[in-house]
Amino acid sequence: MGLFDNIKSFTGRKSKEGSVNSRPVIYSSTFNKLNRRFGNREKATSYLASNMHNFYISSSKFNKGIQIKNLFRKVEIDIPKEGFIYFLDELKNLNFDGKIINGISPDYSKFLHSSVYAYNEFYFHPKAGRGFARDLSSEFIKNQLDALDGIELFIYRIVKKLRNSNHKDRAKFARYFENMIDAPAEHFEEALQRILFYNQILWQTGHSSISLGRLDKMLEDYYFDDLNSGFITQEEVYELIKSFLKILHSYQWYKSDAFIGDTGQVIVLGGKYEDEYGEYYFYNDLTYMFIRAIDELKLYEPKVVLRISNETPRDLIELALETINNGISNILFSNDEIVIDKMVEFGYEKGDAANYSVSKYYCPSTVGKGLEQNNMVCISFLKPLNEFFDNETPQVLDMLDNYGELFNSYKYYLKKEVESVIETLDDVVWNEDPLLSLFIDDCNDNQMDISKGGAKYNHYGITTIALENTVNSLYNIKKLVFDDKKYKLTDLNKMRRNNFKKDKYQDVYNILRDMKPCFGMDDREIINITNDVIQLLEDCLKEYTNEFGGKIKFGLTNSSYMFLDDEISASFDGRKVVEPFNPYISLDTDKDFTEVLRFAS
């Protein structure tokens, strides 16, 4: 039995205390990272086996803050010969006692405009003000203080290693790190290094798909202060941005999720902004520079989301489109004219919505204000429809007189599926997270960890697949059975359950597969069916609130369309068993792409 086989055999065991044993999961995750790194199971196994003496998982005997401090004592520090300092140690791990919070937008500005000492004093040792007379013996504050101590210890370790290294600018970068202890960031390059450091420690402590937030807005003051004082030139800024992006692009084997390169890192640029002078569209030189740098470097990570509105400069949109036309597929657009109002409608305050960021799965979320977990589970729209046809008798199918009765049956099965999903969501226990809580506004004010509901917003997010297959299936049944009465529903279902294998079913199979209109077309009936299915799911979810008062958002896409197809039988759109679902919002014809845009809008 090989090393990895041993690892797999451990997964799922309970510890003596009855909680999930995280160690086998961490072993397995580490092996997967190494497998991506070396591209070979044997090499990954050999490397892990020969380095087990360096393998570390923090002990759950200590509180989470102490565990973070102990982890930062162990992490191997790697100093390059030049440029930004950024490293990840795949052999050092933080224990976890629940589901790790991932894919959020932390507020990096908390540590750009402050320091470890200032943060400590402001929240935990104030002479007066919001934190005065707090109970410093509370478990929450103990955890926070220990986490801050761990960050300080880690910074000093890096400074010491830097000063003894052959880094070309070791004195300058040592000063940048020392300033993290007791001073705000002063310069543009320093701000980039500070963002990278805090991004690094979030990855090192098990968080993934970390959004970078609105970088052009976050870095604006540093850029103009340095530029106007003559400290830096635009050309130097551009080169720093390229270096910054290349650093974020590194460690793909460590950061990737389902696919290599799928790291979930998102930079948000542009967007509406509101202050005491009113509302306007925010952009600056950095907005353009980040897009040009992505184009020049030809990087597929990190992703860039350009927030657009009616006031977005034409040349900025054209630059983004030209970059996409050059083969850079990681630039996306988010329509502020729609998104902000929808967020307010969902329950966000206007100011928080206007400052939204985007994280993995491209769901809008607030910056530093929420436990907003997207893609917690995935619902297949097709599964309830097929379960109805797989489970019900021919006699029941013969009793359906019209499409409305069929849709009501689908509604019943979809509601059952949603109830099962809600049970799954309600069973989630979040990993205690004092480090992440440092980046979230309300956690310190409420003296409550983000895992316990300390954030302002605590919404959950789910994703969906097979909307296209479901809409086309419903339309085909409606048209062929109830409108044109060409086939009996029981006969069509018999063919489907046979996976259209018999020769005599091929003509019907071809009709189902090639039916027009179909999903993605600018056709009123198709659009109505699509909206009915979406509204049905919304109605099933709208009354739900989790233990922290959060609601459920859902998205219409997920990459699981490639993995979950074998769980669902053939469908009335001409899809056979184990064939993948149709992806995202797309149209499998040679129609003009503008039709898909009209359909989606």
C-alpha positions in Angstrom: 0.0 0.0 0.0 1.5 3.4 -1.1 1.6 6.6 0.9 -1.4 8.1 -0.8 -3.4 5.0 -0.3 -2.7 5.2 3.4 -3.8 8.9 3.3 -7.1 8.0 1.6 -7.9 5.3 4.1 -7.7 7.9 6.9 -10.2 10.3 5.4 -13.5 10.7 7.3 -12.4 9.2 10.6 -13.5 10.9 13.8 -11.2 12.1 16.5 -11.5 10.9 20.1 -13.5 14.0 20.8 -16.0 13.1 18.1 -15.1 16.0 15.7 -13.9 15.5 12.2 -10.2 14.6 12.0 -8.7 17.2 9.7 -5.2 15.5 9.4 -6.1 13.0 6.7 -7.8 15.8 4.7 -4.7 18.0 5.0 -2.4 15.1 4.0 -4.6 14.5 0.9 -4.8 18.2 0.0 -1.0 18.4 0.3 -0.5 15.4 -1.9 -2.8 16.9 -4.6 -0.8 20.1 -4.5 2.4 18.2 -5.0 0.9 16.1 -7.7 0.1 19.3 -9.6 3.5 20.7 -8.8 5.5 17.7 -10.2 2.8 16.4 -12.6 3.6 12.9 -11.4 2.1 10.8 -8.6 5.3 8.9 -8.0 7.4 12.1 -7.7 4.8 13.6 -5.4 4.8 10.6 -3.2 8.5 10.4 -3.1 8.8 14.1 -2.2 6.2 13.9 0.5 7.7 10.8 2.0 11.2 12.2 2.1 10.0 15.5 3.7 7.6 14.1 6.3 10.0 15.3 9.0 9.3 18.8 7.8 5.5 18.3 7.7 3.6 20.2 10.3 -0.1 20.6 11.3 -0.9 22.9 14.2 -2.2 21.2 17.4 -5.9 21.6 18.2 -4.9 21.5 21.9 -4.3 25.3 21.6 -6.7 28.0 20.7 -6.8 29.1 17.1 -4.7 32.2 17.7 -1.9 30.2 19.3 -2.1 27.8 16.4 -1.6 30.6 13.9 1.4 31.8 15.9 2.9 28.4 16.1 2.3 27.9 12.3 4.2 31.2 11.6 7.1 29.9 13.7 7.4 26.9 11.4 6.8 28.2 7.9 9.9 28.0 5.7 10.9 31.5 4.5 12.1 31.8 0.9 13.7 35.1 -0.1 14.3 35.7 -3.9 17.3 37.5 -5.3 15.1 40.5 -6.3 11.6 41.8 -6.4 8.6 41.3 -4.1 8.8 38.8 -1.2 6.1 36.1 -1.6 6.3 32.4 -0.7 4.1 29.5 0.4 5.2 26.4 2.3 3.1 23.5 1.2 4.3 21.4 4.2 3.1 23.7 6.9 -0.6 23.7 7.7 -3.2 25.1 10.1 -5.5 22.6 11.7 -9.2 23.2 11.1 -12.3 22.2 13.1 -15.0 23.1 10.6 -15.5 24.3 7.0 -12.8 26.8 6.0 -14.1 30.2 4.9 -13.0 30.9 1.4 -13.7 33.1 -1.6 -14.4 36.4 0.2 -13.1 39.9 -0.3 -11.0 40.9 2.8 -10.4 44.6 3.4 -6.6 44.9 2.8 -6.8 48.6 3.5 -7.1 47.8 7.2 -3.4 47.0 7.2 -2.3 49.4 4.5 -3.4 52.5 6.4 -2.6 51.0 9.8 0.0 48.6 11.4 0.0 45.6 13.7 0.6 47.9 16.7 -1.9 50.5 15.7 -4.5 47.8 15.0 -3.8 46.2 18.4 -4.2 49.5 20.2 -7.2 50.7 18.3 -9.3 47.6 18.9 -7.9 45.9 22.0 -6.0 48.4 24.1 -7.6 51.8 23.6 -7.4 54.5 26.2 -10.9 55.6 25.1 -13.4 55.2 22.3 -15.1 52.2 20.7 -13.0 49.5 22.4 -12.6 51.1 25.8 -13.4 48.9 28.8 -13.6 45.7 26.7 -13.1 42.4 28.4 -9.5 41.5 27.3 -9.9 38.1 28.8 -12.6 37.0 26.4 -11.8 34.1 24.2 -12.4 36.2 21.1 -9.9 38.9 22.1 -7.3 36.3 23.2 -7.5 34.7 19.8 -7.2 38.0 18.0 -4.2 39.1 20.1 -2.5 35.8 19.6 -3.1 36.0 15.8 -1.6 39.5 15.8 1.4 38.3 17.8 1.8 35.5 15.2 1.8 38.0 12.4 4.4 40.2 14.2 6.6 37.2 14.9 6.4 36.1 11.2 7.3 39.6 10.0 10.4 39.7 12.3 11.5 36.3 11.0 11.2 37.6 7.4 13.1 40.8 8.2 15.9 38.7 9.8 16.1 36.4 6.8 16.0 39.4 4.4 18.9 41.1 6.1 21.0 38.0 5.7 20.0 37.3 2.2 21.4 38.3 -1.2 18.3 40.1 -2.2 19.2 43.1 -4.4 17.2 45.5 -2.3 17.2 43.8 1.0 17.5 47.0 3.1 14.5 48.6 1.4 12.3 45.5 1.6 13.4 44.9 5.2 12.2 48.4 6.0 8.9 47.7 4.2 8.3 44.7 6.5 9.4 46.5 9.6 6.9 49.3 8.8 4.1 46.6 8.8 4.7 46.4 12.6 4.4 50.0 13.5 3.6 52.3 10.6 1.2 52.7 7.7 2.4 51.9 4.2 4.0 55.1 2.7 4.8 54.3 -0.9 3.2 52.5 -3.9 5.7 49.7 -4.0 5.4 49.3 -0.3 1.6 49.0 -0.5 1.9 46.3 -3.1 4.3 44.3 -0.9 2.0 44.7 2.1 -1.0 43.4 0.1 1.1 40.4 -1.1 2.1 39.6 2.5 -1.4 39.5 3.8 -2.6 37.7 0.8 0.2 35.2 1.4 -0.7 34.5 5.0 -4.4 34.0 4.1 -3.4 31.3 1.6 -0.9 29.8 4.1 -3.6 29.4 6.7 -5.8 27.4 4.4 -8.0 30.1 2.7 -8.4 29.9 -1.0 -9.9 31.9 -3.8 -9.0 35.2 -2.1 -10.2 38.3 -3.9 -7.8 41.2 -4.2 -10.6 43.8 -4.2 -10.7 47.2 -5.9 -7.0 47.6 -6.4 -7.1 50.8 -8.5 -9.1 52.5 -5.8 -7.2 51.0 -2.9 -3.8 52.1 -4.4 -4.8 55.5 -5.8 -3.4 57.7 -3.0 -0.1 55.9 -3.0 0.2 56.2 -6.7 -0.5 59.9 -7.0 1.5 60.8 -3.9 4.6 59.0 -5.3 4.0 60.4 -8.8 3.4 64.0 -7.8 6.4 64.0 -5.4 8.7 62.6 -8.1 9.4 59.5 -6.1 8.3 57.2 -8.9 7.4 57.5 -12.7 4.5 56.0 -14.5 6.9 53.6 -16.3 8.1 52.4 -12.9 4.6 52.0 -11.6 3.7 49.9 -14.7 6.7 47.6 -14.2 5.8 47.2 -10.5 2.2 46.2 -11.5 3.6 43.6 -13.9 5.8 42.2 -11.2 2.9 42.2 -8.8 0.7 40.3 -11.3 3.4 37.7 -12.0 3.8 37.1 -8.2 0.0 36.5 -7.9 0.3 34.1 -10.9 2.9 32.1 -9.1 2.3 29.0 -7.0 -0.5 27.8 -9.4 0.0 24.3 -8.2 -0.6 25.4 -4.6 -3.6 27.7 -5.2 -5.5 25.8 -7.9 -8.8 24.2 -7.2 -10.5 21.9 -9.6 -8.2 22.7 -12.5 -4.7 23.9 -12.7 -4.9 27.7 -13.0 -8.3 27.9 -11.3 -7.1 29.9 -8.3 -10.1 32.1 -7.9 -8.0 35.3 -7.5 -10.0 38.3 -8.8 -8.9 41.9 -9.2 -11.8 44.4 -9.5 -11.3 47.7 -11.4 -13.4 50.7 -12.0 -16.9 51.2 -10.8 -19.4 53.6 -9.4 -18.4 55.4 -6.3 -20.3 57.6 -3.9 -18.9 60.2 -1.5 -20.0 63.5 0.0 -19.9 65.2 -3.4 -22.2 62.7 -5.1 -22.0 59.6 -7.2 -19.6 59.2 -10.1 -17.7 56.5 -12.0 -14.3 55.8 -10.5 -11.3 55.1 -12.6 -7.7 56.3 -12.8 -4.4 55.5 -14.5 -4.0 52.3 -12.6 -7.3 51.0 -14.1 -5.7 51.2 -17.5 -2.3 49.9 -16.4 -3.6 46.7 -14.8 -5.5 45.8 -18.0 -2.5 46.6 -20.3 -0.3 44.6 -18.0 -2.6 41.6 -18.2 -2.6 41.9 -22.0 1.2 42.2 -22.2 1.9 39.3 -19.8 -0.7 37.0 -21.3 -1.6 35.7 -17.9 -4.8 33.7 -17.3 -4.7 34.4 -13.6 -5.6 36.5 -11.7 -9.0 37.3 -13.3 -9.9 40.9 -13.8 -13.5 42.2 -13.4 -14.1 45.6 -14.9 -17.1 47.3 -13.3 -18.9 49.3 -15.9 -21.7 51.8 -15.9 -23.2 54.4 -18.3 -20.4 56.7 -17.4 -17.5 54.3 -18.1 -15.0 56.0 -20.6 -15.3 54.5 -24.0 -11.6 54.0 -24.4 -11.5 52.0 -21.2 -14.1 49.6 -22.5 -12.4 49.4 -25.8 -9.1 48.6 -24.1 -10.7 45.7 -22.2 -12.4 44.4 -25.4 -9.1 44.6 -27.4 -7.4 42.6 -24.6 -10.1 39.9 -24.9 -9.7 40.0 -28.6 -6.0 39.3 -28.2 -6.8 36.0 -26.6 -6.9 37.1 -22.9 -10.0 35.4 -21.6 -9.7 36.4 -18.0 -11.3 39.9 -18.3 -14.9 40.1 -17.4 -17.5 42.9 -17.1 -19.9 43.7 -14.3 -22.8 46.0 -14.9 -23.1 48.5 -12.0 -26.4 49.8 -13.3 -27.9 46.4 -12.5 -25.7 44.9 -9.8 -25.9 47.7 -7.2 -29.7 48.0 -7.3 -30.1 44.2 -7.1 -27.8 44.1 -4.1 -29.8 46.8 -2.4 -33.0 44.9 -3.2 -31.4 41.8 -1.7 -30.7 43.6 1.6 -27.4 45.4 1.4 -26.9 49.0 2.4 -26.5 51.3 -0.6 -22.9 52.4 0.4 -21.8 48.8 0.8 -23.4 47.8 -2.5 -21.8 50.6 -4.3 -18.4 49.5 -3.1 -18.9 45.9 -4.0 -16.1 43.6 -5.0 -16.2 40.2 -6.8 -14.7 36.9 -5.7 -14.5 33.5 -7.2 -17.7 32.4 -9.0 -18.1 36.1 -9.9 -20.7 36.8 -7.3 -20.8 40.4 -6.0 -19.9 40.7 -2.4 -19.0 43.5 0.1 -15.4 44.4 1.0 -14.5 43.4 4.5 -18.0 43.1 5.8 -19.2 39.6 5.3 -19.2 35.9 5.6 -20.4 35.6 2.1 -19.8 32.0 0.9 -20.6 31.3 -2.7 -20.8 27.9 -4.4 -21.5 26.1 -1.1 -23.6 23.5 -3.0 -24.7 23.0 -6.5 -28.2 22.3 -7.6 -29.0 20.6 -10.9 -32.2 22.1 -12.5 -32.5 18.9 -14.5 -32.3 16.4 -11.6 -35.9 17.1 -10.2 -37.4 16.9 -13.7 -35.7 13.6 -14.5 -36.6 12.2 -11.0 -40.2 12.9 -11.7 -40.1 10.9 -15.0 -37.9 8.2 -13.5 -40.1 7.7 -10.5 -43.7 8.1 -11.7 -45.7 5.4 -13.3 -47.0 5.6 -16.9 -50.5 5.9 -15.4 -49.5 9.1 -13.6 -47.9 10.5 -16.8 -51.0 9.7 -18.8 -53.0 11.8 -16.3 -51.1 15.0 -17.2 -53.5 17.0 -19.4 -51.4 20.1 -20.0 -48.0 21.7 -19.6 -49.1 23.5 -16.5 -49.7 20.3 -14.6 -46.3 19.0 -15.7 -44.6 22.2 -14.5 -46.4 21.9 -11.1 -45.0 18.3 -10.8 -41.5 19.7 -11.5 -42.1 22.3 -8.9 -42.8 19.7 -6.3 -39.7 17.7 -7.1 -37.5 20.9 -7.2 -38.8 21.9 -3.8 -37.8 18.5 -2.4 -34.3 19.0 -3.8 -34.1 22.5 -2.3 -35.2 21.1 1.1 -32.3 18.6 1.0 -29.9 21.4 0.1 -31.1 23.5 3.0 -30.5 20.6 5.4 -26.9 20.4 4.1 -26.4 24.2 4.6 -27.8 24.1 8.1 -25.4 21.3 9.0 -22.3 23.5 8.2 -20.0 24.4 11.1 -17.5 27.0 10.2 -13.8 26.9 11.1 -13.0 29.4 13.8 -10.9 32.1 12.1 -9.3 34.9 14.1 -7.0 35.8 11.3 -9.8 36.4 8.8 -11.8 38.2 11.4 -9.0 40.8 11.6 -10.1 41.9 8.0 -13.8 42.1 8.7 -15.3 45.3 10.1 -18.0 44.2 12.5 -16.2 41.2 14.1 -14.1 43.4 16.4 -17.0 45.7 17.2 -19.2 42.7 18.0 -16.3 40.8 19.7 -17.4 37.8 17.7 -15.5 35.6 15.3 -16.6 35.6 11.6 -17.3 31.9 12.0 -19.9 32.7 14.8 -21.8 35.4 12.8 -19.7 38.4 13.8 -19.8 40.0 10.3 -22.4 42.4 9.1 -23.5 40.2 6.2 -23.7 36.4 6.5 -25.3 35.3 3.2 -24.8 31.9 1.6 -24.5 31.3 -2.1 -25.3 28.3 -4.2 -24.7 27.6 -7.9 -26.7 25.7 -10.4 -26.2 23.6 -13.5 -28.2 22.2 -16.5 -30.6 25.2 -16.8 -30.3 24.9 -20.6 -31.0 21.2 -20.6 -34.0 21.7 -18.4 -35.5 24.6 -20.4 -35.0 22.7 -23.7 -36.5 19.6 -22.2 -39.6 21.4 -20.9 -40.0 23.2 -24.2 -39.7 20.0 -26.2 -42.3 18.3 -24.1 -44.6 21.3 -24.3 -44.3 21.5 -28.0 -44.4 17.9 -29.0 -46.8 16.5 -26.4 -49.2 19.2 -25.3 -49.2 21.7 -28.2 -48.8 19.7 -31.4 -49.8 16.3 -29.8 -47.3 14.4 -32.0 -46.3 12.0 -29.3 -47.6 10.6 -26.0 -45.7 11.5 -22.9 -45.3 7.9 -21.9 -43.9 7.0 -25.3 -41.3 9.8 -25.1 -40.4 8.9 -21.6 -39.9 5.2 -22.6 -37.4 6.3 -25.3 -35.6 8.5 -22.9 -35.3 5.8 -20.2 -33.9 3.6 -22.9 -31.3 6.3 -23.6 -32.6 6.5 -27.2 -30.6 3.3 -28.0 -33.0 1.5 -30.3 -32.8 2.3 -34.0 -36.5 3.1 -34.1 -35.9 5.9 -31.6 -33.3 7.7 -33.7 -35.7 9.9 -35.6 -37.3 11.2 -32.4 -33.9 11.6 -30.8 -32.8 13.8 -33.6 -35.9 15.9 -33.4 -35.4 16.4 -29.6 -31.7 17.3 -30.1 -32.3 19.7 -33.0 -35.5 21.4 -31.8 -35.7 25.1 -32.4 -36.2 27.6 -30.8 -34.0 26.6 -27.9 -32.3 28.1 -24.9 -30.2 31.1 -25.8 -32.4 32.3 -28.6 -34.3 35.6 -28.5 -37.7 33.8 -28.4 -40.5 34.9 -26.1 -41.6 31.3 -25.2 -38.1 30.1 -24.4 -37.4 33.2 -22.4 -40.7 32.7 -20.4 -39.9 29.1 -19.6 -36.3 30.1 -18.5 -37.7 32.8 -16.3 -40.3 30.5 -14.8 -37.7 28.0 -13.8 -35.4 30.6 -12.3 -38.4 32.2 -10.4 -39.4 28.8 -9.2 -36.0 28.3 -7.5 -36.1 31.8 -6.1 -39.5 31.1 -4.6 -38.1 27.9 -3.0 -35.3 29.8 -1.4 -36.7 33.2 -0.4 -38.0 32.3 3.0 -34.7 30.8 4.2 -32.4 32.4 6.7 -29.3 30.7 8.2 -28.4 30.7 11.9 -26.7 34.2 11.4 -29.7 35.7 9.7 -28.2 35.5 6.2 -30.1 34.6 3.0 -29.3 32.5 0.0 -28.1 33.9 -3.3 -27.9 31.6 -6.3 -26.0 31.7 -9.6 -26.8 30.1 -12.9 -23.5 28.6 -13.8 -20.9 26.1 -12.3 -18.1 24.1 -13.8 -19.6 21.0 -12.3 -21.6 20.6 -15.5 -18.6 18.5 -16.5 -18.7 16.2 -13.4 -22.3 15.7 -12.3 -23.7 14.6 -15.7 -23.2 10.9 -15.0 -25.5 11.1 -12.0 -28.6 12.0 -14.1 -30.4 9.9 -16.7 -30.9 10.9 -20.3 -33.1 14.0 -20.9 -35.8 15.3 -23.3 -33.4 17.7 -24.9 -31.6 14.9 -26.7 -28.8 14.5 -24.1 -27.8 10.9 -23.5 -26.6 9.3 -20.2 -23.1 10.6 -19.1 -23.1 13.2 -21.8 -22.1 16.6 -20.2 -24.7 19.2 -19.5 -24.7 22.3 -21.7 -22.4 24.9 -20.1 -23.3 28.3 -18.7 -25.6 30.6 -20.7 -24.7 29.6 -24.3 -26.2 28.8 -27.6 -25.0 25.8 -29.6 -25.8 27.2 -33.1 -24.1 29.5 -35.6 -26.5 32.3 -34.6 -25.1 35.8 -34.0 -23.7 36.1 -30.5 -25.7 39.2 -30.0 -28.8 36.9 -29.8 -27.4 35.3 -26.7 -26.7 38.7 -25.2 -30.3 39.7 -25.9 -31.5 36.5 -24.4 -29.4 36.9 -21.2 -30.4 40.5 -20.7 
